[in-house]
Amino acid sequence: MLENYLPVLVLIGIAVAFAVGSVVMSGLIGMKKPSAVKLAPYECGMPLVGSARERFSVKFYIIAMLFILFDIEAVFLYPWAVMFKRLGMFGFVEMGVFIAILLVGFIYVWKKGALEWE
């Protein structure tokens, strides 16, 4: 049974040896001339503004989660629209309930002020 897995084990061994060898050789042979410019964070060619350790407001993450939620809603709407005629009235009511639940969630988020950028 080992002879069936031997080629896979050899390949894994070669891959690990290559990865470790590349990192070690890069550390040994690579040029080491650190300077203040090279050690500074690079931000798309723009001059650095503020600290790299700046904290973001939780509202950014809430907006991102809401975007994902409503983006997934659109993913569920597309196959329903393609199969609309075949699903009939049952599919229409089912999607209406789905949209109603999402609408209630959207109104709740709106009333809580999660969409405000103050």
Beta strands, then each sheet from edge to edge (+ up, - down):
end
